[in-house]
Amino acid sequence: TGSSDPYCIVKIDDEAIIRTATVWKTLSPFWGEEYEVHLQPTFHSVSIYVMDEDALSRDDVIGKVCITRDMLEEHPKGYSGWVSLSEVDPAEEVQGEIHLRVGVLGGQGGRRRLRCTVLEAR
């Protein structure tokens, strides 16, 4: 139909932590959802998968963004901007980008939290 039913899954080290709402029938979804989760001291990466919900079969992966621990350390005040999606399956072509705000917040007793704001995609 020329549109998707996109939602995002946020994973920390391949463990799904967050699922956004599905935005129906669009190629330019707006979520505006903000989450805070506790980070293990040994975490390696945060991945955001953009998915296409499908009622009749398995949901399709549109693309993903991977933010490594090193990338977050390079931006101590956090990162905000558009990030191009990369492919999950090398045989699939990926087009699109997602607008994110991601940062690590210090906590009491050395506990850190990840603040992730999934804004929109195109």
C-alpha positions as YAML, in Angstrom:
chain: A
units: angstrom
residues:
- id: 1
  name: THR
  ca: [0.00, 0.00, 0.00]
- id: 2
  name: GLY
  ca: [3.06, 2.28, 0.04]
- id: 3
  name: SER
  ca: [3.03, 2.75, 3.80]
- id: 4
  name: SER
  ca: [4.19, 0.95, 6.92]
- id: 5
  name: ASP
  ca: [2.98, 0.41, 10.47]
- id: 6
  name: PRO
  ca: [6.24, 1.27, 12.25]
- id: 7
  name: TYR
  ca: [7.29, 0.85, 15.85]
- id: 8
  name: CYS
  ca: [10.70, 0.66, 17.56]
- id: 9
  name: ILE
  ca: [12.34, -1.84, 19.86]
- id: 10
  name: VAL
  ca: [15.22, -0.63, 22.02]
- id: 11
  name: LYS
  ca: [17.71, -3.31, 23.03]
- id: 12
  name: ILE
  ca: [20.64, -3.11, 25.42]
- id: 13
  name: ASP
  ca: [23.21, -5.78, 24.55]
- id: 14
  name: ASP
  ca: [20.57, -7.72, 22.54]
- id: 15
  name: GLU
  ca: [18.02, -7.70, 25.39]
- id: 16
  name: ALA
  ca: [14.76, -6.01, 24.41]
- id: 17
  name: ILE
  ca: [14.00, -3.32, 26.99]
- id: 18
  name: ILE
  ca: [11.48, -0.98, 25.34]
- id: 19
  name: ARG
  ca: [8.81, -1.16, 22.63]
- id: 20
  name: THR
  ca: [7.24, 2.03, 21.35]
- id: 21
  name: ALA
  ca: [3.66, 2.36, 20.19]
- id: 22
  name: THR
  ca: [2.85, 1.43, 16.60]
- id: 23
  name: VAL
  ca: [2.08, 4.36, 14.31]
- id: 24
  name: TRP
  ca: [-0.34, 3.10, 11.68]
- id: 25
  name: LYS
  ca: [-0.13, 3.62, 7.92]
- id: 26
  name: THR
  ca: [2.76, 6.08, 7.60]
- id: 27
  name: LEU
  ca: [6.29, 6.42, 6.27]
- id: 28
  name: SER
  ca: [6.99, 9.38, 8.58]
- id: 29
  name: PRO
  ca: [5.99, 8.27, 12.09]
- id: 30
  name: PHE
  ca: [6.16, 10.53, 15.13]
- id: 31
  name: TRP
  ca: [6.55, 8.87, 18.55]
- id: 32
  name: GLY
  ca: [7.90, 11.50, 20.94]
- id: 33
  name: GLU
  ca: [8.40, 8.79, 23.57]
- id: 34
  name: GLU
  ca: [11.08, 9.11, 26.27]
- id: 35
  name: TYR
  ca: [12.39, 6.28, 28.42]
- id: 36
  name: GLU
  ca: [14.92, 5.89, 31.22]
- id: 37
  name: VAL
  ca: [16.40, 2.49, 32.07]
- id: 38
  name: HIS
  ca: [19.19, 1.37, 34.38]
- id: 39
  name: LEU
  ca: [22.44, 0.41, 32.66]
- id: 40
  name: GLN
  ca: [24.66, -2.41, 33.79]
- id: 41
  name: PRO
  ca: [28.26, -1.20, 34.28]
- id: 42
  name: THR
  ca: [29.39, -3.70, 31.64]
- id: 43
  name: PHE
  ca: [26.95, -2.78, 28.84]
- id: 44
  name: HIS
  ca: [28.38, -2.65, 25.30]
- id: 45
  name: SER
  ca: [25.71, -1.17, 23.04]
- id: 46
  name: VAL
  ca: [22.20, 0.17, 22.62]
- id: 47
  name: SER
  ca: [20.35, -0.81, 19.45]
- id: 48
  name: ILE
  ca: [17.13, 0.69, 18.14]
- id: 49
  name: TYR
  ca: [15.27, -1.50, 15.65]
- id: 50
  name: VAL
  ca: [12.60, 0.08, 13.46]
- id: 51
  name: MET
  ca: [9.98, -2.55, 12.74]
- id: 52
  name: ASP
  ca: [6.92, -2.82, 10.48]
- id: 53
  name: GLU
  ca: [4.00, -4.46, 12.28]
- id: 54
  name: ASP
  ca: [2.20, -7.08, 10.21]
- id: 55
  name: ALA
  ca: [-1.01, -8.68, 11.47]
- id: 56
  name: LEU
  ca: [-0.86, -11.63, 9.06]
- id: 57
  name: SER
  ca: [2.80, -12.65, 9.33]
- id: 58
  name: ARG
  ca: [6.00, -11.97, 11.22]
- id: 59
  name: ASP
  ca: [6.85, -8.28, 11.67]
- id: 60
  name: ASP
  ca: [9.49, -7.00, 9.23]
- id: 61
  name: VAL
  ca: [12.68, -5.26, 10.29]
- id: 62
  name: ILE
  ca: [12.99, -1.95, 8.42]
- id: 63
  name: GLY
  ca: [16.47, -1.21, 9.79]
- id: 64
  name: LYS
  ca: [18.43, -0.50, 12.92]
- id: 65
  name: VAL
  ca: [20.76, 1.96, 14.62]
- id: 66
  name: CYS
  ca: [23.50, 0.75, 16.95]
- id: 67
  name: ILE
  ca: [25.05, 3.11, 19.49]
- id: 68
  name: THR
  ca: [28.11, 1.72, 21.22]
- id: 69
  name: ARG
  ca: [29.38, 2.51, 24.69]
- id: 70
  name: ASP
  ca: [32.37, 4.29, 23.09]
- id: 71
  name: MET
  ca: [30.06, 6.50, 21.03]
- id: 72
  name: LEU
  ca: [28.15, 7.50, 24.17]
- id: 73
  name: GLU
  ca: [31.41, 8.28, 25.97]
- id: 74
  name: GLU
  ca: [32.41, 10.57, 23.05]
- id: 75
  name: HIS
  ca: [29.24, 12.61, 23.74]
- id: 76
  name: PRO
  ca: [29.17, 13.08, 27.54]
- id: 77
  name: LYS
  ca: [26.25, 15.52, 27.25]
- id: 78
  name: GLY
  ca: [24.35, 13.05, 25.07]
- id: 79
  name: TYR
  ca: [23.66, 12.75, 21.37]
- id: 80
  name: SER
  ca: [20.73, 14.24, 19.51]
- id: 81
  name: GLY
  ca: [20.07, 14.08, 15.78]
- id: 82
  name: TRP
  ca: [19.08, 12.09, 12.75]
- id: 83
  name: VAL
  ca: [20.82, 8.74, 12.33]
- id: 84
  name: SER
  ca: [20.69, 6.65, 9.15]
- id: 85
  name: LEU
  ca: [19.28, 3.16, 9.49]
- id: 86
  name: SER
  ca: [21.56, 0.25, 8.65]
- id: 87
  name: GLU
  ca: [20.50, -3.14, 7.38]
- id: 88
  name: VAL
  ca: [19.92, -6.14, 9.60]
- id: 89
  name: ASP
  ca: [19.81, -8.56, 6.66]
- id: 90
  name: PRO
  ca: [22.61, -7.85, 4.13]
- id: 91
  name: ALA
  ca: [20.28, -8.93, 1.30]
- id: 92
  name: GLU
  ca: [17.80, -6.15, 2.10]
- id: 93
  name: GLU
  ca: [18.17, -2.53, 0.98]
- id: 94
  name: VAL
  ca: [17.55, -0.01, 3.75]
- id: 95
  name: GLN
  ca: [16.45, 3.58, 3.35]
- id: 96
  name: GLY
  ca: [15.48, 5.89, 6.12]
- id: 97
  name: GLU
  ca: [16.63, 7.57, 9.27]
- id: 98
  name: ILE
  ca: [15.47, 8.00, 12.84]
- id: 99
  name: HIS
  ca: [15.60, 11.09, 15.05]
- id: 100
  name: LEU
  ca: [16.93, 10.20, 18.52]
- id: 101
  name: ARG
  ca: [18.16, 11.77, 21.72]
- id: 102
  name: VAL
  ca: [20.36, 9.41, 23.73]
- id: 103
  name: GLY
  ca: [22.41, 10.09, 26.83]
- id: 104
  name: VAL
  ca: [23.82, 8.42, 29.92]
- id: 105
  name: LEU
  ca: [22.90, 9.94, 33.27]
- id: 106
  name: GLY
  ca: [24.99, 9.42, 36.40]
- id: 107
  name: GLY
  ca: [23.23, 8.06, 39.41]
- id: 108
  name: GLN
  ca: [23.70, 7.61, 43.10]
- id: 109
  name: GLY
  ca: [26.16, 4.91, 44.04]
- id: 110
  name: GLY
  ca: [27.60, 4.88, 40.53]
- id: 111
  name: ARG
  ca: [24.39, 3.52, 38.96]
- id: 112
  name: ARG
  ca: [23.92, 4.93, 35.52]
- id: 113
  name: ARG
  ca: [20.73, 5.33, 33.54]
- id: 114
  name: LEU
  ca: [20.17, 5.51, 29.82]
- id: 115
  name: ARG
  ca: [17.77, 8.23, 28.67]
- id: 116
  name: CYS
  ca: [16.48, 7.45, 25.21]
- id: 117
  name: THR
  ca: [14.00, 9.64, 23.37]
- id: 118
  name: VAL
  ca: [12.60, 8.13, 20.18]
- id: 119
  name: LEU
  ca: [11.23, 11.15, 18.33]
- id: 120
  name: GLU
  ca: [10.38, 10.36, 14.72]
- id: 121
  name: ALA
  ca: [11.53, 8.64, 11.54]
- id: 122
  name: ARG
  ca: [11.45, 9.18, 7.80]
...
